[in-house]
Amino acid sequence: DKFEKWRNMLREGNNGNIVDMYKFNINRWTPDDLTRVMGHHYNLKFNTYFEDTFLRLQNCDLVTQMMAVDFKTFLVDDILTKVDRATMSVGLESREPFLDHRLVQYVARIPSRYKYKNGMSKYILRKVLYKYVPRELLERRKQGFVVPLAEWLRGELSPLVMNYLNEDKLKKEGIFNPRIVSSCIKDFMNGSIHVNKIWFLLMFEMWKEKWL
């Protein structure tokens, strides 16, 4: 379990590895990966919002830094985007009460030891909700809105991958290394690399074809 690994690292004070693991879990492409897939003729700079945020909050504890990155990226660009699209597609206007700006500002000032304590995340919130919600509901595993993307791209959508990421097409464009991309696709089809690697390449190629 991802969170359990991070929790053990926090207990051991292994902050450097947890930052790397945290970044990798989100984007899947490491700087070395990107250098290989894009070729050495690009002067790549990998000082991303992860490094920027961790640097600006270097005087804060690691949990606070990680929450800040989530707040600026994962929350805005993933979770809230999905909620907005799902609700507006059927004419609903959703509201997220925990994102009231006054509550967010207040909670941001609360020390992280009250948010993550004794191996328990959302510590204060759980303590309050235990009075009103059955414990078995609060402590069950999360059930997100995950789609079987890997199964789709290995199955009925595999022609899409082969069309947009085939070697001849990539050679003409000169952006990605065709040999490395083909190797990644082969590894993905064999189940040895994460779907996000292929998904990001595919989305870029589809975006580029439509808008550039």
C-alpha positions in Angstrom: 0.0 0.0 0.0 1.4 3.4 -1.1 0.4 5.3 2.0 1.8 2.6 4.3 5.2 2.9 2.6 5.2 6.6 3.0 4.1 6.2 6.7 7.0 3.9 7.4 9.4 6.3 5.7 8.1 9.1 7.8 8.6 7.1 11.0 12.2 6.3 9.9 12.9 9.9 9.0 13.8 8.9 5.4 12.7 12.2 3.9 14.8 12.2 0.8 13.5 8.9 -0.5 9.9 9.8 0.2 10.1 13.0 -1.8 11.4 11.1 -4.8 8.8 8.4 -4.4 6.1 11.0 -4.0 7.1 12.7 -7.3 7.5 9.4 -9.1 4.0 8.2 -8.0 2.4 11.2 -9.7 4.2 11.6 -13.0 5.9 8.1 -13.4 8.6 9.6 -15.6 11.9 10.2 -13.8 14.4 12.8 -15.1 16.6 9.9 -16.4 13.6 8.4 -18.2 12.7 11.7 -19.9 16.3 12.2 -21.0 16.2 8.8 -22.7 12.8 9.2 -24.3 13.4 12.7 -25.6 17.1 12.3 -26.6 20.2 14.2 -25.5 19.7 17.0 -28.1 17.2 18.6 -25.8 18.4 20.8 -22.9 15.9 19.5 -20.4 15.2 21.2 -17.1 13.4 19.2 -14.4 13.0 21.9 -11.7 9.2 21.3 -11.6 6.5 22.5 -9.3 7.5 19.7 -6.9 11.0 21.0 -6.4 9.7 24.6 -6.3 7.1 23.9 -3.7 9.4 21.8 -1.5 12.0 24.5 -1.8 9.7 27.3 -0.8 8.5 25.3 2.2 11.8 23.9 3.2 11.4 25.2 6.7 8.1 23.3 7.1 7.8 19.6 7.9 7.6 17.0 5.1 3.8 16.3 5.6 3.0 20.0 5.1 5.2 20.2 2.0 3.4 17.2 0.5 0.0 18.5 1.3 0.9 21.8 -0.4 1.9 20.1 -3.6 -1.3 18.1 -3.6 -3.3 21.2 -3.0 -1.7 23.0 -5.9 -1.7 20.1 -8.4 -3.6 16.9 -7.7 -6.6 18.6 -6.1 -7.0 21.3 -8.8 -5.9 19.4 -11.9 -7.4 16.0 -11.1 -10.0 15.5 -8.4 -11.9 18.8 -8.8 -11.7 18.7 -12.6 -13.3 15.2 -12.6 -16.1 16.4 -10.1 -16.7 19.5 -12.2 -17.0 17.6 -15.5 -19.1 14.9 -14.0 -21.6 17.2 -12.4 -21.8 19.8 -15.2 -22.4 17.1 -17.8 -25.8 16.5 -16.2 -26.5 20.1 -15.3 -25.5 20.0 -11.6 -23.6 22.6 -9.7 -21.4 20.9 -7.0 -20.1 22.5 -3.9 -17.2 21.2 -1.8 -17.7 22.5 1.8 -14.2 21.5 3.0 -12.8 23.9 0.4 -14.4 27.0 1.8 -11.5 29.5 1.7 -11.9 30.4 5.4 -11.7 26.7 6.4 -8.7 26.1 4.1 -6.9 29.1 5.5 -7.6 28.0 9.1 -6.6 24.4 8.6 -3.4 25.4 6.8 -2.2 27.0 10.0 -2.9 23.9 12.1 0.4 22.0 12.9 0.6 18.8 10.9 1.0 16.8 14.1 -2.7 17.3 14.6 -3.5 16.2 11.0 -1.3 13.1 11.0 -0.8 11.4 14.4 0.1 8.0 15.6 -0.1 6.6 12.1 -3.6 8.1 11.5 -4.3 10.5 8.7 -7.0 13.2 8.9 -6.6 12.8 12.7 -8.8 15.8 13.8 -11.5 15.1 11.2 -11.7 11.4 12.2 -12.0 12.3 15.9 -14.9 14.5 15.2 -16.7 12.2 12.8 -16.3 9.1 15.1 -19.1 10.8 17.1 -21.5 10.8 14.2 -20.4 8.2 11.6 -19.8 4.4 12.2 -16.1 3.7 12.6 -16.3 0.9 9.9 -17.3 3.5 7.3 -14.5 5.9 8.2 -11.8 3.3 8.2 -12.7 1.4 5.0 -10.4 1.6 2.0 -10.9 4.5 -0.4 -13.0 3.8 -3.5 -12.0 6.3 -6.2 -13.2 7.0 -9.7 -10.5 4.9 -11.3 -11.1 3.6 -14.9 -9.4 0.5 -16.2 -7.1 2.5 -18.3 -4.3 -0.1 -18.6 -6.8 -2.8 -19.7 -8.3 -0.5 -22.3 -4.9 0.5 -23.8 -3.8 -3.1 -23.9 -7.1 -4.2 -25.4 -9.6 -2.4 -27.5 -7.7 1.0 -27.5 -4.4 -0.6 -28.4 -4.7 0.5 -32.0 -4.8 4.1 -30.7 -1.4 3.6 -29.0 0.1 2.0 -32.1 -1.3 4.8 -34.4 0.0 7.7 -32.4 3.2 6.2 -31.0 4.5 4.2 -33.9 8.1 4.5 -34.8 7.7 6.0 -38.3 5.5 8.8 -37.0 7.8 9.6 -34.1 10.9 9.6 -36.5 9.3 12.2 -38.7 8.4 14.4 -35.7 11.8 14.2 -34.1 10.6 14.9 -30.5 10.7 11.5 -28.9 13.2 8.7 -29.4 11.2 6.1 -31.4 13.3 3.1 -30.2 12.8 4.0 -26.5 9.1 4.6 -27.0 8.7 1.3 -28.7 10.5 -0.4 -25.9 8.2 1.3 -23.4 5.1 0.2 -25.3 6.4 -3.4 -25.3 7.1 -3.3 -21.6 3.6 -1.8 -21.0 1.9 -4.5 -23.0 3.8 -7.1 -21.0 2.7 -5.4 -17.8 6.1 -4.3 -16.6 5.7 -0.5 -16.6 2.9 1.8 -15.4 0.1 2.9 -17.7 0.7 6.6 -16.9 4.0 6.5 -18.9 2.2 5.5 -22.1 -0.9 7.6 -21.3 1.1 10.8 -21.0 2.9 10.2 -24.3 -0.4 9.3 -26.0 -2.2 12.4 -24.7 0.7 14.6 -25.9 0.6 13.2 -29.4 -3.1 13.5 -29.7 -3.1 17.0 -28.3 -0.2 18.0 -30.7 -2.1 16.6 -33.7 -5.2 18.5 -33.0 -3.7 21.9 -31.9 -0.3 22.3 -33.4 
